[in-house]
Amino acid sequence: MTVWRDDLGHPVELNGPAGRVVSLVPSLTETVAVSAPGVLVGATDWCTHPADLAVTRVRGTKNPERAAVIALAPDLVLANREENRKLDVTRLREAGLAVWVTVIESVPEAMASLRRLLTGPLGLEVPAWLAAAEQAWARAVPPSSLMRPSRRVAVPVWRDPWMVVGARTFTGDVLARLGLDNVFGAGPDRYPRVDVGQIRAAAPDLVLLPDEPYPFTAGDGPEEFPAQRVALVSGRLLTWYGPSLATARADLLRAIR
């Protein structure tokens, strides 16, 4: 029996590398599916990558069907502190399942967390995509060294009501490492609700509209910001911390230039 510790320091006991995994986090679903083909046996309805993923679905990230997860008899269940409910983690552990919880609020945390998971309970070598991601983001400017960010940015993630990326978020750290200043990044809330007028009044140089969680499109969102430059981007590039990290920096820099 080997005891590993997840991102919260919680002990996770396994007899060997996990051979059956259920993921309740889209980013981690893609991570496992790409890095250890055949190991993933269950995922949420929100797990859309890889596109050909064919595993049992266990409902959503906030309302997983715990009985379905238990029935799959996984060696390990993957969760995230932000995306999943503590209650579900507790109930799955009470049912005898090993649950690994990740905590990711920055790019460095993402790299460390993914390494911990892949080389720990999954028993893998560091995959090529993770090494490439580490190299790509090592070239990014650390937020603490930015004297004057080149552009001010706002990132709505929902409308009616409008919500934007705020403080202490993975997306906020990505923005900073791209040399962008999040106009809502200094407040107390991680995803503050705002009026669209507040976004305009903040006078961002750039409004980034991702296609998830709210599916902003050319006909739904840009019309609200006639005085700002608007860029439609893949939400996966801004919010996912799996294999997409290998190209996310270069792809985002192309989208915002």
Secondary structure, 3 states (H helix, E strand, C coil): CEEEECCCCCEEEECCCCCCEEECCHHHHHHHHHHCCCCEEEECCCCCCCCCCCCEECECCCCECHHHHHHCCCCEEEEECCCCCHHHHHHHHHCCCCEEEECCCCHHHHHHHHHHHHHCCCCCCCCHHHHHHHHHHHCCCCHHHCCCCCEEEECEEECCCEEECCCCCHHHHHHHHCCEEECCCCCCCCCCEECHHHHHHCCCCEEEEECCCCCCECCECHHHCCCCEEEEECHHHHHCCCCCHHHHHHHHHHHHC
